Amino acid sequence: MLLLFAAVCCAAPAGNAISAYVALQTGARDADGIATGGSAGDIPARMLSAYKNAVRLVGRYAPTCQGMRWPILAGIAKVESNHAVGRAIAANGDIRPKIYGVVLNGSGQGGNTAVFPDTDGGRWDGTANGERAVGPFQFLPSTWKHVGRDAGADKIADPHNADDAALGAALYLCTGGRDLTRRAQLKAAIWQYNHSSAYVANVVGWIDQYTAAAAAPDLTTVPAKVRTVIEAALSQRGVPYSWGGGNTRGPSYGICCSPSGKSGAAIKGFDCSGLTTYAYARVGLRLPRTAAAQAGAGRRIEAGLGTSALKPGDLVFYATAPGRDVTIYHVGIYLGRGQMINAPRPGAVVRIDAVNTMSGYAGGARLL
């Protein structure tokens, strides 16, 4: 396995979690059902406004809840409806056409076999023949009955309204006065939303990405060559991960196969070391092709110094056995403020991640 890790940059196998209550095709997903995208720029402005508004209002209804922030709501909505992308979102927050999940009548459609009897006479879900999840946060009408609040001025709590739905989701996640700054309590809140460990991992991943994107650092004081490298890498956000893909010229088709069995042969994109190779080529630096080999380039920054020793543009490494560079399996480009530009794994895309979202931090290297 270590030989395979050393051959081409790679990362942990992808998760695959979409809510058990939703069968939508509203967002871009790869063949394994993994949602693509990840920067704050993939959220429609009106939806982002709804998430932020819900954070402002949640204290009115759940004063003991702590740590609610918009990336949490964005992480849920990304998985549930891809932020209602493809729908029209009116100034007042109404979403049309409405977003419906499958009817939960035991038919097996969408992988759902449980039967949920109708509770709303079709008022919210459009059918009296059973329940189905509704709106950008995919509430069952029976749940909405308890958490729905009017976040606007029309005196109607509507799960098909972005503002109302976001506030309802915030209140549902805040059940019991949770402290969402605590990772365990955040995961417990997401588990309550959908009893699936894979779902929790998927949503937490999006939350971390949106948190990182929301705190993107100012590059105006970064040296020109470093800024060129970073901007080159950032310009590739959204490009698919391809095992073995990417070179000095840009995205390329990859090879077969990753440790999780994913082939990049039909995917034009980057793996982690392909992305770093491309970005540094923009300033005339030619890097070795693999993550482990790139650890020998430039001035090594030992892991024991911590991430505070990193500067924008530094390579960031991860190893299965930190301290043994031969086991390095992943590399990113440090962006600043605890973030990196990352081609994380098969099924994902080039994106901004927090440095601590990956395990086995093994230090960095300064090339400029």
Buried (B, 14 or more C-beta within 10 A) or exposed (E): EEEEBBEBBBBBBBBBBBBBBBBBEBBBBBEEEBBBBBBBEBBBEBBBBBBBBBBEBBBEBBEEBBBBBBBBBBBBBBBBBBBBBBBEBEEEBBBEEBBBBBBBBEEEBBEBEEEBEBBBEBEBBEBEEBBBBBBBBBBBBBBBEEBBBBBBEBEEBBBBBBBBBBBBBBBBBBBEEBBBEEEEBBBBBBBBBBEBEEBBBBBBBBBBBBBBBBBBBEBEEBEEBBBBBBBBBBBBBBBBBBBBBBBBEBBBBBBEBBBBEBBBEEBBBBBBBBBBBBBBBBBEBEBBBBBBBBBEBBEBBEBEEEBEBBBBBBBBBBBBEBEEBEBBBBBBBBBBEBBBBBBBBBBBBBBBBBBEBBEBBBBBBBBB
